[in-house]
Amino acid sequence: MKEYGLFINGEWKVTDEKIGIVSKATGSEVALISVAGEAEVKDAVDAAEKAFKTIHIEPYRRYEILMKASRILMEKQKQMAEFLVQEVGKPIKEAMAEVARAEQTLILSAEEAKRMTGEMVPLEGAPGCDNRWAFTMRIPVGVVCAITPFNFPLNLACHKIGPALAAGNSVVYKPATVTPLSAVLLCEIFAEAGLPDGYLNLLTGSGAKLGKLLTEEQRIGFYSFTGSPAVGKTLLQNAGFRRVALELGSNSANIVHHDADIKLTAGLCVKHAFANAGQVCISCQRVYVHRSAYKEFCDEAAIHTEQLVMGNPFDPATDIGPMISEAEAIRAEEWVNEAISQGARVLAGGKRRGTWFEPTILTDVQHGMNIVSMEAFAPVFSIVPYDEIEEAIDLVNASIYGLQAGVFTNSLEIARLCAMKIETGGVIFNDGATFRTDNMPYGGIKESGIGREGPQYAVKEMTEEKLIVFKF
């Protein structure tokens, strides 16, 4: 069994305390990784601060490093994907796709390194200022702390590390406790790409312990966090005046109007509901279907679901792998059973086997049920009929979350109404709430978080706008 250390100031550091990394499919330990403590957190921030202050990487060099890292990543695509299968449990075809997306995220970040521009400020338009010029510059914040979740441990890390480096910042990187293997390989890739020592530092271990230590470290200028709303709120409170970007939870909704292609839409909703065993922030969780199309949609969704293959994630034919832990699978089972006891009906699935939970569709649900109102983060979605589009919009908005929503319709009038009235960070038409490309501004409102990801937008978040004024 291989042992991995922390990556601090360009060196791998092994600590006395270690934790086992478990294959989500077999339950067996596949690796050991060192656990960071207070001393290692200080060392990592020391290294990041020193690198930022003493090693200037000009923008074009940042571009070159990020581009080289993207190429090396694809050279190691199979190895990285196998790590993702082991530590996350996602099917190999989804793991390979995540690596390919991460390559694009790094390329997009590289391109932003060459676009660090400000703007001219027309001071001449103010009285008595025709002898002054002014412009703005974007200045890196310094040390960025990147805290990533388990579900897309590689691509979401690249969404934080890539823009941070492109903007000229250094990084302290804390991956999810259960998914550090992809983080280790990613740090190796950046070192091979020529990133100077100290610009990327890896800390692994308990999220609660390290999160507290990292937010107490005043030299960190920016926190980029993806995870649960509870942890995000705590981080926001502890950060004080320092800036944060939070991508938190969701129970994403989709509206299916009667004029949509029902068979095609049902297939898309099933695909979006069960990818990565439903462990996606914008997973299709609630589907509101016009009553005239409700039965057809339910029938088609059940047919598509029955065709999915649940099994060994290393098998290219597998569609549904295990969940991240048996505890999470048990929670999903409890929520489904709770809904059934309150009158919900199972249209497909509903059974658990260890860490595997069958792709499940529920009908006859009520808004107050956990499986509807909270973030399921499991391979489960519910179908609810509606009569008028205003009713559907109200149902979508009746949530503490507001990340993305999907609307399937061919009516421009209904599309316009939904675009204006739905309370989410993004509204996707005719491709579902789960659609995301890595160059779009991605983020939510309400308890889905603050700030936007996507390299172009994250670079702006991770820089300060400084005004420069000349008097002649």
Salt bridges, closest charged atoms under 4 A:
GLU40 OE2 - LYS13 NZ 3.67
ASP43 OD2 - LYS13 NZ 3.19
ASP46 OD2 - LYS42 NZ 2.84
ASP46 OD1 - ARG219 NH1 2.55
GLU49 OE2 - LYS53 NZ 3.31
GLU49 OE1 - ARG219 NH1 2.95
GLU64 OE1 - ARG61 NH1 3.51
GLU82 OE2 - LYS78 NZ 2.54
GLU98 OE1 - LYS90 NZ 2.61
GLU112 OE2 - ARG115 NH1 3.13
GLU216 OE2 - LYS212 NZ 2.49
GLU217 OE2 - ARG219 NE 2.94
ASP299 OD2 - LYS295 NZ 2.84
ASP319 OD1 - LYS93 NZ 2.72
GLU326 OE2 - ARG352 NH1 3.16
GLU328 OE1 - ARG331 NH2 2.97
GLU333 OE1 - ARG352 NE 2.88
ASP364 OD2 - ARG345 NE 3.62
ASP387 OD1 - ARG291 NE 2.82
GLU423 OE1 - LYS446 NZ 3.49
ASP431 OD1 - HIS272 NE2 3.86
ASP438 OD1 - ARG101 NH2 2.84
ASP438 OD1 - HIS159 NE2 2.69
GLU447 OE2 - LYS233 NZ 3.29
GLU453 OE2 - LYS160 NZ 2.76
GLU453 OE1 - ARG436 NH2 3.35
GLU464 OE1 - ARG243 NH1 2.93
GLU465 OE2 - ARG138 NH1 3.94
